[in-house]
Amino acid sequence: MTLESPVQIAFLAAGGVAHESARLVPNASDLPALILVPLIVGVFLVPLLGLLRRRLAYVTTLLILATYAALALTGLRTVLDGSAIHYRMAGWTPPLGIELALDPLSAFVMVTIAVIGLLVTIYAGAAVRRETPEREVAFFALMVVMLLGLSGMVMTADLFNLYVFFEVSSLSGYALMAVGHRKAVVSAYRYLLLGTIGASFYLLGVGFLYVLTGSLNMADVAARLGDLAGNPALSVSLVFMVLGLGLKMALFPLHIWLPDAYTYASSTSTAIIAPVMTKVSAYVLIRMLYFVYGADWSLSELGVGPVVAWLAMGGVVWGSVMALAQQDAKRMLAYSSVAQVGYIGLGLATGHPLALTGAILHILNHAMMKSTLFLVTGSVELSGGSRRLGDWKGLGRRMPLTFVGFTLAALAMVGIPPTSGFFSKWYLALGLADSGQWALLVLLILSGLLTAGYFFRVLERVYAREPREGAVQPAGEATAAMNLPVIALGAGTLLLGLFNAWFVGRVIAQALPAGLNLPGVS
Amino acid sequence: MEWLHLLVRHWAYALTVLLILIGLHGMLLKRNLLKKLIGMNIFQGAIILFFIVHAYKDGASVPIWSKALGEHAERYMNPVPHGLMLTAIVVSVATTGVALALLSLIHKRYGTLEEDELLTALRADREEV
């Protein structure tokens, strides 16, 4: 086959051509590969253009992520009828070849990554120059690599390919985490050690599955597992997977790397890593439990469900209590992340369609809320303020716009209707009630009070108190480029709450695995 | 005595388990950050061995088609795990690279890689918060 046009060469770069009949113009069936193309191009383009002129790195990243977001949204719209697009890399048929699969669930998570990535980039354009001067190009390049790794994890239908993307995103994540406070290198190193254990456990799980089935394609493995139920090796592989992914998604008590890593990393790094990294690991766990192993066997028969559910609940309570005790805004948010990931773990472990809906909805919700909150702490710090919550008194008047975003996100965290945070917990509660898990339900409601405790404590200081004598105060409102993403994400949580019924019926209901259907939605 | 029989027959797997344990021990219990990294390398190496041991067959040939062996798949080694592990080795090298870069930064900033001394230095480091 000869290469005739730049389009074709670009396609080859993405491993895209070599279909039996190589098409010059890509169409909807190429979407799984097409969505990744801007990121792959960006990985090279951002550092190269950044060498030319530093500011170009930011502009290129912005353009690339905008293209990526547009393609991801197109992808989501294409598969919303519940269909899936399967793409064979370089034309090799699975199970031998690597398959990319865009189904409603992966498209949904992809859109979450793209939207957060794009909005944080807008913010980063103003913030990174001041937070990590001279290192902008590296920052943007690493961010694109990380987003590529995460998107690859979401898109791939091959177990080993997933591991590779897993490490691509992790390695760039460690580097991003090491930027910031002086202590960040130590916390990033600890994160690297534990993250590598997590990824290696995942790889061991894949190894057991490969030994059992001789296949690495998710659908193919799932089909071959039918006769293997009860095989101890299968249980071992599942345990390794849950441990490995639990480490990466900071499932209690495997969350120990998270508070330090989030506290010391620069605010922009945290604002991009905290919302998406743990969520994508949660997505992979959903993929494994529901689509590869099958929920009936893994959650109920083997008993992984109750264990993960109670650990997740432990994380919710522990994270909330620890958040209540913090005086540093970023550390409080980091512990709150442990708690919020607990909600996702709880939802995916219950195995009830309503609870799983809550978990999937919470992936997007928490990504938006946590990204807003971390961006606000960054805004406060970059405008000359401090991260100490004691110094936040009266900030609501000094930075009114910034704190509109913060307030919306905090209300969503607490779960005040009509913000979106209310609905994900509502679905969780409905699912728990419907499956008769009363103890967990009571704890879920009580944990809401704890969340209210640590966020209202902040809101009260910000709005109802006068600044303390000698407190470190920001000079004034953050710049427009920093406020835009904050307000947009805050408004997003409100809009998602208002149009929640439409969103869940239209998007999340399609993303549920076959066999799990929401009552009232076909 | 059945377990002993099993151990002798599958000694290679037992070795990988041992290596995994040594690696994890190094990563979690050693007090020196560089030794933790060495533990990580042993741990990753053990997983690579696990895949390779699985691909091994007694009396089989390298996975290159030859006339003498014909198209009998069972007479060739399984090439897939080897291919996978080549990638895993690359990943492991890259991880080591990032870890070493972080270690050199830690050493530059705090002058030590011993965890106890590092903890003292971290506590004394009151920059910002």
Interface residues (C-beta under 8 A of the other chain):
Chain A: F160 Y163 V164 E167 L171 Y174 A175 A178 H181 R182 K183 V185 V186 A188 Y189 L192 L193 T196 I197 S200 L203 L204 G207 Y210 V211 L216 T263 D328 S386 R387 R388
Chain B: L24 M27 L33 K36 L37 M40 F43 Q44 I47 F50 F51 H54 V80 P81 L84 T87 A88 V91 A94 T95 V98 A99 L102 L103 L105 I106 R109 Y110 L118 L122 D125 E127 E128 V129
